[in-house]
Amino acid sequence: MSDFNASHNRAVWFDIPVADLERAAAFYRSVLAIKVDVMKFGDTAFAVLDHDQGNGGCLVVAPDEITGKSGVLVYLNANGRLREATDLASQHGGSVVEPPRSIGPHGSRAVVLDSEGNRIALHSQGGV
């Protein structure tokens, strides 16, 4: 975590539960157009979403924790490519729950289920 994140952001990390780590890593690589590194620490495999100096997160194998119905909604950056990312979600084993729409002065979002069944929001600063 960067010093900036430690000082200024309330959310500093997230874990997204997955059943199939390689499938989920491929989904997030494509939909977010980022690097996703699959790693192992001891007997635990996980995948870290590229985040440079920003807030980060990872994919963790925990199929019993997957829920697409409620709970915390993580907004992931699809800035400038919201429609493309939403289309790619469907092409890579996910589904669209809520198509791209404006959220007023806060940009636009789409809500999708990822390849594992988790509900996530794709976010863009600009319009739909």
Residue, then its C-alpha position, 0 to 999 in steps of 0.5 A: m500500500s502506498d503512503f498516499n493510500a495509507s493516509h487518504n483512502r478509507a478502502v485500501w484493499f479488497d479480496i474477491p472470492v473465486a472458484d477457479l483462479e485461472r478463469a477469474a484471472a482471465f476475466y479480470r485481465s480482459v474486462l479491466a485491461i490490466k495485468v493480473d499476476v497469479m502467485k503462490f505463497g506457501d500453499t495458498a494461490f491468489a491473483v493480484l490485480d495490477h494497481d501501481q500506487g493506487n488501491g489494490g486487491c486480489l482474487v482468492v480461492a474461496p468458492d463458499e464466499i461467492t454471492g452475486k445477490s447482495g453485500v459490498l459492491v466493489y467499484l472497479n476502474a473501467n475509465g473511458r471504456l465502460r461499454e467495452a468492459t461491459d461487453l467483455a464481461s459477457q464474453h468472458g463468462g460473466s453477465v450484465v445485471e445493470p447496463p451502463r448508466s449515469i450516476g450523476p456527477h460521479g460518472s457512470r457505472a455498470v453492474v455485472l456478475d464476474s465469471e465466478g458469480n460475484r457482483i461488481a460495478l465497473h466505473s468510468q469518470g465520464g459519461v456512458 
